[in-house]
Amino acid sequence: MADSGVYGDTKRLAGIAKGLKLMRAAAWRQGLNEQLAEEARAQVVESFEQGVDPYGRPWLPSRRGGATLRDTGRLLSSLAPTYITPRGFRLSTNVVYAAIHNYGGIIKAKTSKGLMFRLHTGTVFIGAEGQRLKRRRNIYQWVRVQQVRIPRRTFIPIGNRLGHRWTTAFRGIIVLYIEATMGEA
C-alpha cells in the first residue's frame, strides 16, 4: 500500500505560520502604521515641492505671487503624523487655513469693509540700460472684495481615494514590512 501524506519544507511552513501570527498582533500593526504615517508625511512634502495634488494634478498658481502654499513654510512644517494606533493614523495640522486650501471654498467678508489682500500684478527688472540687470522687483496691488474663491490645492487625499502615487508608496511600505516580518519568523 502506498504511503499518503503531505511532504515539503515544514520548517518554512512553520515560519510562515509564525509570521502570520505576528501580523495579527497589535504591536505589529502599530509598527506598520508608524511606517505608513511617515510615508504619508513624505508624500505631502512631495506634493508641496512639486506643486501637485496626490492624484498628479498640478495646483493652480497663487494669484498673490510667490510659491503656492509655500511662502512662509508654516503649513507644510505644521503637518505631522499624530494619533498612531494599530487601527490607523492621522496626519494633523494646527494651521487654521489648511482645510480651505486642501478642499477649496469661498471666504466671505464678515463686515461691509470686505476682505483686503495684495495681488501680484507683475515684475520689473531694475538696472541701467545696456547693463546687466541688478535686481528684480515684484509689483503688488491692494484689492478689496466681499468674497474670494480659494481653489482646491489638495495635499492630503480626500476620502478613501489615495491616488496612484500614495497607493504605490504605501504598497511598497507594506510589502517591505511584511517581508521583514517573514524574514524574522
C-alpha positions as a Markdown table, in Angstrom:
| # | Residue | x | y | z |
|---|---|---|---|---|
| 1 | Met | 0.0 | 0.0 | 0.0 |
| 2 | Ala | 1.3 | 3.5 | -0.9 |
| 3 | Asp | 2.1 | 6.0 | 1.8 |
| 4 | Ser | -0.1 | 9.1 | 1.6 |
| 5 | Gly | 0.6 | 12.5 | 3.2 |
| 6 | Val | 1.9 | 15.9 | 2.7 |
| 7 | Tyr | 5.5 | 16.4 | 2.1 |
| 8 | Gly | 7.5 | 19.6 | 1.9 |
| 9 | Asp | 9.6 | 22.1 | 3.9 |
| 10 | Thr | 7.6 | 22.1 | 7.1 |
| 11 | Lys | 10.2 | 24.3 | 8.8 |
| 12 | Arg | 9.4 | 27.1 | 6.2 |
| 13 | Leu | 5.7 | 26.5 | 6.7 |
| 14 | Ala | 6.1 | 26.9 | 10.4 |
| 15 | Gly | 8.0 | 30.2 | 9.8 |
| 16 | Ile | 5.1 | 31.5 | 7.6 |
| 17 | Ala | 2.6 | 30.5 | 10.3 |
| 18 | Lys | 4.7 | 32.3 | 12.9 |
| 19 | Gly | 4.9 | 35.4 | 10.7 |
| 20 | Leu | 1.1 | 35.4 | 10.2 |
| 21 | Lys | 0.7 | 35.2 | 13.9 |
| 22 | Leu | 3.0 | 38.2 | 14.4 |
| 23 | Met | 0.9 | 40.2 | 11.9 |
| 24 | Arg | -2.2 | 39.7 | 13.9 |
| 25 | Ala | -0.6 | 41.4 | 16.9 |
| 26 | Ala | -1.5 | 45.0 | 17.7 |
| 27 | Ala | 2.2 | 45.8 | 18.1 |
| 28 | Trp | 2.9 | 44.7 | 14.5 |
| 29 | Arg | 0.0 | 46.8 | 13.1 |
| 30 | Gln | 1.2 | 49.7 | 15.3 |
| 31 | Gly | 4.7 | 49.5 | 13.7 |
| 32 | Leu | 3.2 | 49.3 | 10.2 |
| 33 | Asn | 1.1 | 52.3 | 10.8 |
| 34 | Glu | 4.1 | 54.3 | 12.1 |
| 35 | Gln | 5.9 | 53.5 | 8.8 |
| 36 | Leu | 2.8 | 54.5 | 6.8 |
| 37 | Ala | 2.4 | 57.7 | 8.7 |
| 38 | Glu | 6.0 | 58.7 | 8.0 |
| 39 | Glu | 5.4 | 57.9 | 4.3 |
| 40 | Ala | 2.2 | 60.0 | 4.3 |
| 41 | Arg | 4.2 | 62.9 | 5.6 |
| 42 | Ala | 6.8 | 62.3 | 2.8 |
| 43 | Gln | 4.1 | 62.3 | 0.2 |
| 44 | Val | 2.7 | 65.6 | 1.5 |
| 45 | Val | 6.2 | 67.1 | 1.3 |
| 46 | Glu | 6.5 | 65.8 | -2.3 |
| 47 | Ser | 3.1 | 67.5 | -3.2 |
| 48 | Phe | 4.4 | 70.8 | -1.8 |
| 49 | Glu | 7.7 | 70.5 | -3.7 |
| 50 | Gln | 6.1 | 69.6 | -7.0 |
| 51 | Gly | 3.0 | 71.7 | -6.6 |
| 52 | Val | 0.7 | 68.8 | -7.5 |
| 53 | Asp | -2.1 | 67.0 | -5.7 |
| 54 | Pro | -1.9 | 63.3 | -4.6 |
| 55 | Tyr | -3.6 | 62.4 | -7.9 |
| 56 | Gly | -0.9 | 64.1 | -10.0 |
| 57 | Arg | -2.8 | 67.2 | -11.0 |
| 58 | Pro | -0.9 | 70.5 | -10.7 |
| 59 | Trp | -2.1 | 73.1 | -8.3 |
| 60 | Leu | -3.4 | 76.4 | -9.7 |
| 61 | Pro | -0.7 | 79.1 | -9.2 |
| 62 | Ser | -1.3 | 81.7 | -6.5 |
| 63 | Arg | -2.6 | 85.0 | -7.7 |
| 64 | Arg | -0.8 | 86.7 | -4.9 |
| 65 | Gly | 2.6 | 85.6 | -6.4 |
| 66 | Gly | 5.3 | 83.6 | -4.8 |
| 67 | Ala | 5.4 | 79.8 | -4.3 |
| 68 | Thr | 1.9 | 78.4 | -4.0 |
| 69 | Leu | 1.3 | 77.4 | -0.4 |
| 70 | Arg | 5.0 | 77.8 | 0.4 |
| 71 | Asp | 5.6 | 81.5 | 1.0 |
| 72 | Thr | 6.3 | 81.0 | 4.8 |
| 73 | Gly | 6.5 | 77.2 | 5.0 |
| 74 | Arg | 4.2 | 77.3 | 8.0 |
| 75 | Leu | 1.5 | 75.0 | 6.6 |
| 76 | Leu | 4.0 | 72.3 | 5.4 |
| 77 | Ser | 6.0 | 72.4 | 8.6 |
| 78 | Ser | 2.8 | 72.0 | 10.7 |
| 79 | Leu | 1.7 | 68.8 | 9.1 |
| 80 | Ala | 2.8 | 65.8 | 11.2 |
| 81 | Pro | 1.6 | 62.2 | 11.9 |
| 82 | Thr | -0.4 | 62.1 | 15.1 |
| 83 | Tyr | -2.6 | 59.6 | 16.9 |
| 84 | Ile | -0.9 | 56.5 | 15.5 |
| 85 | Thr | -2.7 | 53.3 | 16.6 |
| 86 | Pro | -2.9 | 49.7 | 15.5 |
| 87 | Arg | -6.0 | 50.7 | 13.5 |
| 88 | Gly | -4.5 | 53.7 | 11.7 |
| 89 | Phe | -3.0 | 57.1 | 11.9 |
| 90 | Arg | -3.9 | 60.8 | 11.5 |
| 91 | Leu | -1.9 | 63.4 | 9.6 |
| 92 | Ser | -2.7 | 66.6 | 11.5 |
| 93 | Thr | -2.1 | 70.4 | 11.4 |
| 94 | Asn | -2.9 | 73.2 | 13.8 |
| 95 | Val | -2.9 | 75.8 | 10.9 |
| 96 | Val | -6.5 | 77.1 | 10.6 |
| 97 | Tyr | -6.3 | 77.8 | 6.8 |
| 98 | Ala | -5.2 | 74.2 | 5.9 |
| 99 | Ala | -8.7 | 73.0 | 5.2 |
| 100 | Ile | -9.7 | 75.8 | 2.9 |
| 101 | His | -6.6 | 75.1 | 0.8 |
| 102 | Asn | -7.0 | 71.3 | 0.8 |
| 103 | Tyr | -10.7 | 71.3 | -0.1 |
| 104 | Gly | -11.1 | 74.7 | -1.7 |
| 105 | Gly | -14.0 | 77.0 | -1.0 |
| 106 | Ile | -15.3 | 80.6 | -0.7 |
| 107 | Ile | -14.2 | 83.0 | 2.1 |
| 108 | Lys | -16.8 | 85.7 | 2.7 |
| 109 | Ala | -16.2 | 89.1 | 4.4 |
| 110 | Lys | -17.7 | 89.4 | 7.9 |
| 111 | Thr | -18.2 | 93.1 | 7.6 |
| 112 | Ser | -19.1 | 95.6 | 4.8 |
| 113 | Lys | -15.5 | 96.7 | 4.7 |
| 114 | Gly | -14.7 | 93.4 | 2.8 |
| 115 | Leu | -11.6 | 91.4 | 2.6 |
| 116 | Met | -8.3 | 93.1 | 1.7 |
| 117 | Phe | -5.2 | 91.5 | 0.3 |
| 118 | Arg | -2.3 | 92.0 | -2.1 |
| 119 | Leu | -2.2 | 90.6 | -5.6 |
| 120 | His | 0.9 | 90.1 | -7.6 |
| 121 | Thr | 0.5 | 92.2 | -10.7 |
| 122 | Gly | 3.9 | 91.9 | -12.3 |
| 123 | Thr | 7.7 | 92.1 | -12.1 |
| 124 | Val | 10.1 | 94.8 | -13.2 |
| 125 | Phe | 13.8 | 94.4 | -13.6 |
| 126 | Ile | 16.0 | 97.3 | -12.4 |
| 127 | Gly | 19.3 | 98.2 | -14.0 |
| 128 | Ala | 20.8 | 100.9 | -16.2 |
| 129 | Glu | 20.1 | 100.4 | -19.9 |
| 130 | Gly | 22.8 | 98.3 | -21.6 |
| 131 | Gln | 23.9 | 96.9 | -18.2 |
| 132 | Arg | 23.3 | 93.7 | -16.5 |
| 133 | Leu | 20.0 | 93.7 | -14.6 |
| 134 | Lys | 20.9 | 94.2 | -10.9 |
| 135 | Arg | 17.7 | 93.2 | -9.2 |
| 136 | Arg | 14.1 | 92.2 | -9.7 |
| 137 | Arg | 11.2 | 94.0 | -8.1 |
| 138 | Asn | 7.7 | 92.5 | -7.8 |
| 139 | Ile | 4.7 | 94.8 | -8.2 |
| 140 | Tyr | 1.7 | 94.3 | -6.0 |
| 141 | Gln | -1.7 | 95.9 | -5.8 |
| 142 | Trp | -4.0 | 96.0 | -2.9 |
| 143 | Val | -7.6 | 94.8 | -3.6 |
| 144 | Arg | -10.8 | 94.8 | -1.6 |
| 145 | Val | -13.5 | 92.3 | -2.3 |
| 146 | Gln | -16.6 | 90.9 | -0.5 |
| 147 | Gln | -15.6 | 87.3 | -1.1 |
| 148 | Val | -12.8 | 85.3 | -2.6 |
| 149 | Arg | -12.8 | 81.8 | -4.0 |
| 150 | Ile | -9.8 | 79.7 | -2.9 |
| 151 | Pro | -9.2 | 76.9 | -5.5 |
| 152 | Arg | -8.7 | 73.3 | -4.2 |
| 153 | Arg | -5.0 | 72.6 | -3.8 |
| 154 | Thr | -5.2 | 69.1 | -2.3 |
| 155 | Phe | -2.1 | 68.0 | -0.4 |
| 156 | Ile | -3.9 | 65.3 | 1.7 |
| 157 | Pro | -6.1 | 62.8 | -0.2 |
| 158 | Ile | -9.8 | 63.3 | 0.2 |
| 159 | Gly | -12.0 | 60.3 | 1.2 |
| 160 | Asn | -10.8 | 56.8 | 0.6 |
| 161 | Arg | -9.1 | 57.5 | -2.7 |
| 162 | Leu | -5.4 | 57.9 | -2.1 |
| 163 | Gly | -4.3 | 58.4 | -5.7 |
| 164 | His | -1.7 | 56.4 | -7.7 |
| 165 | Arg | 1.4 | 58.0 | -6.1 |
| 166 | Trp | 0.3 | 57.4 | -2.5 |
| 167 | Thr | -1.1 | 53.9 | -3.2 |
| 168 | Thr | 2.2 | 52.8 | -4.9 |
| 169 | Ala | 4.2 | 54.2 | -2.0 |
| 170 | Phe | 2.0 | 52.6 | 0.7 |
| 171 | Arg | 2.1 | 49.2 | -1.1 |
| 172 | Gly | 5.9 | 49.4 | -1.1 |
| 173 | Ile | 6.0 | 50.1 | 2.6 |
| 174 | Ile | 3.6 | 47.3 | 3.3 |
| 175 | Val | 5.5 | 44.8 | 1.2 |
| 176 | Leu | 8.8 | 45.7 | 2.9 |
| 177 | Tyr | 7.2 | 45.4 | 6.3 |
| 178 | Ile | 5.7 | 42.0 | 5.6 |
| 179 | Glu | 9.0 | 40.8 | 4.1 |
| 180 | Ala | 10.9 | 41.9 | 7.2 |
| 181 | Thr | 8.4 | 40.2 | 9.4 |
| 182 | Met | 8.6 | 36.9 | 7.4 |
| 183 | Gly | 12.4 | 37.1 | 7.5 |
| 184 | Glu | 12.3 | 37.3 | 11.3 |
| 185 | Ala | 9.9 | 34.4 | 11.6 |
